[in-house]
Amino acid sequence: MKNLVALCFVPPDKVVEEFICIKDSASDNLDGLIMYFEDTYVGRIMDRNRRAEPRFHISMGNSFERIDKELARTTKELCNNYVIRLKQLQQHNSFHVTKLD
């Protein structure tokens, strides 16, 4: 199961390939989880070896590019970065804040 979670750190164009490796090596008692994951995040193989559209596109849950570019990965990180930047701007002489009461 850890392998499925780790797919969010794989480059988006390699996710399906890695999922197939995980699926092939998974034990039979994980079939339900594998089928759910395939339907929801990868897309099940249909006729002519094509995949159905998954419920969620791979790019929605993939963190590879954000980590590669050292960008914030969570909302909390985004907010913290915003607050830090705002405090830096407040220290600059040309930045004025009007206090509202």
NORCOR-V684191 format. One record per backbone hydrogen bond with DSSP energy under -0.5 kcal/mol. CO is the residue of the C=O (numbers start at 1). NH is the residue of the N-H. E is the energy in kcal/mol with one decimal. If there is no record, write none. Layout:
# NORCOR-V684191
CO;NH;E
CO;NH;E
This chain:
# NORCOR-V684191
1;5;-1.6
2;6;-2.1
3;7;-0.6
4;7;-0.9
5;8;-1.4
6;9;-2.0
7;10;-1.4
8;63;-3.0
8;64;-0.8
11;14;-2.6
11;15;-0.6
12;15;-0.8
14;18;-2.5
15;19;-2.8
16;20;-2.3
17;21;-1.5
18;22;-2.3
19;23;-3.1
20;24;-2.5
21;25;-1.5
22;26;-1.0
23;26;-0.5
27;30;-1.8
28;31;-1.7
30;34;-2.7
31;35;-2.7
32;36;-2.3
33;37;-2.7
34;38;-2.6
35;39;-2.5
36;40;-2.4
37;41;-3.0
37;42;-1.0
38;42;-0.8
38;43;-4.4
39;55;-1.1
40;56;-2.6
44;52;-3.2
46;49;-0.8
47;50;-1.4
50;46;-4.4
57;60;-1.8
57;61;-0.7
58;61;-0.8
58;62;-0.7
63;67;-2.5
64;68;-2.8
65;69;-2.2
66;71;-3.3
67;70;-1.2
74;78;-1.9
75;79;-2.6
76;80;-2.7
77;81;-2.6
78;82;-2.1
79;83;-2.5
80;84;-2.4
81;85;-2.3
82;86;-2.5
83;87;-2.4
84;88;-2.0
85;89;-2.2
86;90;-2.1
87;91;-1.2
89;92;-1.1
92;95;-1.5
94;96;-0.6
97;99;-0.6
